Amino acid sequence: MQTILSRYRYLLADYDSVLAYSLLGIVGGIVSGLVILGFELLIVQLGAALGVGNSGEGFEALPEWLRFSLPAGGALLLGCVYAALRAEDRETGIVHVISRMHSHYSVLPLRNALLQFFAGAFALATGQSGGREGPGVHLGGAANSLLGQWFELPHNSLRVLIACGTAGGIAAAFQTPLAGAIFAMEVIVVEYTLVGFIPVMLAAVSAAAVSGLLSPEGVLFSLPELQRATLAELPLIMVLGLLCGLAVAAYIRLTALVATTLHWPVIVRFTLAGCFTGFVGMQVPEILGIGYDTLQLTLQGELLFFTLLTIALCKLLATAVCCGVGMPIGLIAPTLLIGASLGGMMGIVSAELHPDLAADPTLYIVLGMGAAMGAVLNAPLAALLAIMELTQTISISMGAMLAIVIATLTNSGLFRQRSAHQTLLHQLRRVVHEDPVNQLLHSSAVTATMDSRVVRVPAELDEDGFQTLLGSAPAWCLIERDGQDLYLVDGAELLEWIKTKGFSEETLDVTEADMRRLTTASVPMQASLRQALDAMRKETREAVCVYEHSARTGKPLLQGVVTRESIEKFSLRGLQ
């Protein structure tokens, strides 16, 4: 078994091993699908225990005092839990996943995932205004990253595992495998390669299959058959895209404003957010929790114009406050409800203006959902595919593309704002390098440019040791003294110096050799080239020694050397 696993690790170190990564995608999709199902089940069970029926969505049936005290008290309890944690252990959601992919080489911690699982479910069950898809992205990615860490897979493969997990999270939540795959590549990885797409697509299909087979809820939304919009309605669709873009821009701006309080004590900001949500929920209970039941009513055309307007405004405010203070919730579901409400309003207007030509109002609702989702994530393609898969029709593509593009341009072009998660990353001063060089280094293992022709040489070398060294003809020699690594030298130069110097005494001090000495840092065998380069920069070194722990002795074994020059040459070749 250990031999098979070692062989598999070797294959994953090569980013072009399509079959090896395909297996990774299937396993990752199944794991993420099961985790998402567990998370959704926990929300329902917690909601039922708190007296919230309708699968944790029945806040409208609660008495007015409970609609306030449930989110307020839940937020206070969450704040107490968070206050006992370190700041780095509190991070959750999409922002956490993206940040760890770039700053910690795709190693997602177990403690953050556990917090996301239990605290996220509790937050949504107590009525905090948010969604389950953001937590689902984190949980799917973390489950796969932890699986890779457990089996000591190369860190470059952890990136693919996280992409598989995030794709599985979206696919399992919405039953939209294609949208899940595009979301992972467009939002999380921000890289489009054949080797990357295949395992992610397999993961999305696997997760959707697991969810469809085991989920007790069945279809997420019940949609009537939609008809395409007429050409006369395109101006109204453009207005809808503009309104969704304005709403998303306001949401992102407000979230960033609330996020300026992140230095406040966590109990204070969580409690204030819970009280605000509860106060709004007393008047408009539809905004509490995820809101899929309200979204279904909107799709069925059962809500009036001013009711839709009120829901859109209140959901925007409550979600911005909850997400801005750092609660472990997502923003996709609230964004869908906001877009659906605006679309429902536009559908009513269209029916009034063009009663004979207007399409079904449900079409505008669906277009509003896609427009808001595309703008808030800055992922127009993922949003387009999501609503096409949800409606199971391609005839709405023209109107959908128009609404999504205008909404995205309104937020990014008119207001010059990033996506919601990129805005928070910028505000938190998290540097995310998405240029081709960094993408290449993150996706390449150290073995891609590692020179394994390296041997250890004691500082005091005897003649027998020299003969052994001469027979091995090393490219690099790691000079050591008393078990401590000193520096790295060119093997051919050292051999030439020893031949010239000769053995006039029993031993020869090779540290007297006048040649270029490379200082070294250490990285594990699982490291990526990005990790190797960062280790050199952090410790001001010129090379790294790559070590692998022996399964038999537990001691580190020297496997090879990677120099700064070799990484630079590899980067130049990879970008040609």
Stockholm file with secondary structure:
# STOCKHOLM 1.0

chainA/1-576         MQTILSRYRYLLADYDSVLAYSLLGIVGGIVSGLVILGFELLIVQLGAALGVGNSGEGFEALPEWLRFSLPAGGALLLGCVYAALRAEDRETGIVHVISRMHSHYSVLPLRNALLQFFAGAFALATGQSGGREGPGVHLGGAANSLLGQWFELPHNSLRVLIACGTAGGIAAAFQTPLAGAIFAMEVIVVEYTLVGFIPVMLAAVSAAAVSGLLSPEGVLFSLPELQRATLAELPLIMVLGLLCGLAVAAYIRLTALVATTLHWPVIVRFTLAGCFTGFVGMQVPEILGIGYDTLQLTLQGELLFFTLLTIALCKLLATAVCCGVGMPIGLIAPTLLIGASLGGMMGIVSAELHPDLAADPTLYIVLGMGAAMGAVLNAPLAALLAIMELTQTISISMGAMLAIVIATLTNSGLFRQRSAHQTLLHQLRRVVHEDPVNQLLHSSAVTATMDSRVVRVPAELDEDGFQTLLGSAPAWCLIERDGQDLYLVDGAELLEWIKTKGFSEETLDVTEADMRRLTTASVPMQASLRQALDAMRKETREAVCVYEHSARTGKPLLQGVVTRESIEKFSLRGLQ
#=GR chainA/1-576 SS CHHHHHHHHHHHHSTTCHHHHHHHHHHHHHHHHHHHHHHHHHHHHHHHHTTCHHHHTCGGGSCHHHHHHHHHHHHHHHHHHHHTSCGGGSCCHHHHHHHHHHHSTTCCCHHHHHHHHHHHHHHHHTTCSCBSHHHHHHHHHHHHHHHHHHTTCCHHHHHHHHHHHHHHHHHHHHTCHHHHHHHIIIIIICCCCHHHHHHHHHHHHHHHHHHHHHCSSCCSCCCCCCCCCCGGGHHHHHHHHHHHHHHHHHHHHHHHHHGGGTTSCHHHHHHHHHHHHHHHHHHCGGGSSSCHHHHHHHHTTCSCHHHHHHHHHHHHHHHHHHHHTTCSCBSHHHHHHHHHHHHHHHHHHHHHHCTTTCCCHHHHHHHHHHHHHHHHHTCHHHHHHHHHHHHTCSTTHHHHHHHHHHHHHIIIIISCCCCHHHHHHHHTTCCCCCSHHHHHHHTSBGGGTCBCCEEEEESEEEHHHHHHHHHHCCSEEEEEETTEEEEEEEHHHHHHHHHHHCCSSSEEEGGGCCSCCBCEEEEETTCBHHHHHHHHHHHTCSEEEEEEECTTTCCEEEEEEEEHHHHHHHHHHHTC
#=GC SS_cons         CHHHHHHHHHHHHSTTCHHHHHHHHHHHHHHHHHHHHHHHHHHHHHHHHTTCHHHHTCGGGSCHHHHHHHHHHHHHHHHHHHHTSCGGGSCCHHHHHHHHHHHSTTCCCHHHHHHHHHHHHHHHHTTCSCBSHHHHHHHHHHHHHHHHHHTTCCHHHHHHHHHHHHHHHHHHHHTCHHHHHHHIIIIIICCCCHHHHHHHHHHHHHHHHHHHHHCSSCCSCCCCCCCCCCGGGHHHHHHHHHHHHHHHHHHHHHHHHHGGGTTSCHHHHHHHHHHHHHHHHHHCGGGSSSCHHHHHHHHTTCSCHHHHHHHHHHHHHHHHHHHHTTCSCBSHHHHHHHHHHHHHHHHHHHHHHCTTTCCCHHHHHHHHHHHHHHHHHTCHHHHHHHHHHHHTCSTTHHHHHHHHHHHHHIIIIISCCCCHHHHHHHHTTCCCCCSHHHHHHHTSBGGGTCBCCEEEEESEEEHHHHHHHHHHCCSEEEEEETTEEEEEEEHHHHHHHHHHHCCSSSEEEGGGCCSCCBCEEEEETTCBHHHHHHHHHHHTCSEEEEEEECTTTCCEEEEEEEEHHHHHHHHHHHTC
//
